[in-house]
Amino acid sequence: MTNGIEDHRALREAVRAVLAEFPASYWRELDQARAYPEAFVQAMTRAGYMGALIPREYGGLG
């Protein structure tokens, strides 16, 4: 059986690693330009985290 706390900690660290690729300046520039964070979304998708937002019937995690 897995430890829920350890699973949560591992997930948090993995997401932090992706976030570390995007400094505050990235977010400021996007905000000023009112732009979509395409590079961030692509990185989260590659890491496997965006599938949770997509229903299972469309290939996501539900």
KARA-V710316 format. One record per residue. RES is the residue in one small letter. PHI is phi in whole degrees, 0 to 359 (NA if undefined). OMEGA is omega in degrees with one decimal (NA if undefined). NEAR is the number of other ideal C-beta (glycine too) atoms within 10 Angstrom. Layout:
BEGIN
res=RES phi=PHI omega=OMEGA near=NEAR
res=RES phi=PHI omega=OMEGA near=NEAR
END
This chain:
BEGIN
res=m phi=NA omega=-179.8 near=3
res=t phi=272 omega=178.5 near=7
res=n phi=270 omega=-178.1 near=9
res=g phi=303 omega=180.0 near=8
res=i phi=294 omega=179.1 near=8
res=e phi=293 omega=176.6 near=9
res=d phi=299 omega=179.8 near=10
res=h phi=296 omega=179.5 near=10
res=r phi=297 omega=179.7 near=11
res=a phi=296 omega=177.7 near=12
res=l phi=297 omega=179.8 near=11
res=r phi=301 omega=179.7 near=10
res=e phi=294 omega=179.6 near=9
res=a phi=295 omega=178.1 near=13
res=v phi=293 omega=176.9 near=13
res=r phi=300 omega=179.1 near=9
res=a phi=297 omega=177.1 near=11
res=v phi=293 omega=-178.8 near=14
res=l phi=299 omega=-179.1 near=12
res=a phi=298 omega=178.5 near=8
res=e phi=285 omega=-173.6 near=10
res=f phi=235 omega=-177.9 near=15
res=p phi=291 omega=179.9 near=10
res=a phi=305 omega=-179.7 near=7
res=s phi=298 omega=177.2 near=8
res=y phi=300 omega=-177.7 near=13
res=w phi=291 omega=177.9 near=12
res=r phi=297 omega=180.0 near=10
res=e phi=297 omega=177.3 near=11
res=l phi=297 omega=-179.3 near=16
res=d phi=297 omega=179.8 near=10
res=q phi=297 omega=-179.0 near=8
res=a phi=273 omega=-175.8 near=8
res=r phi=54 omega=-174.7 near=6
res=a phi=257 omega=177.4 near=9
res=y phi=280 omega=-178.3 near=9
res=p phi=281 omega=-173.9 near=14
res=e phi=302 omega=-178.8 near=9
res=a phi=297 omega=178.1 near=12
res=f phi=296 omega=-179.9 near=16
res=v phi=297 omega=177.9 near=12
res=q phi=297 omega=179.6 near=11
res=a phi=295 omega=178.5 near=17
res=m phi=293 omega=177.5 near=19
res=t phi=293 omega=178.4 near=12
res=r phi=301 omega=-179.3 near=10
res=a phi=282 omega=176.4 near=12
res=g phi=91 omega=-175.9 near=10
res=y phi=264 omega=-176.7 near=16
res=m phi=276 omega=179.8 near=15
res=g phi=298 omega=179.7 near=14
res=a phi=294 omega=-179.1 near=10
res=l phi=272 omega=-174.6 near=11
res=i phi=250 omega=179.1 near=12
res=p phi=302 omega=-179.5 near=9
res=r phi=304 omega=-177.4 near=9
res=e phi=295 omega=177.2 near=7
res=y phi=250 omega=175.9 near=8
res=g phi=95 omega=179.7 near=8
res=g phi=270 omega=-179.4 near=12
res=l phi=268 omega=177.6 near=12
res=g phi=87 omega=NA near=10
END
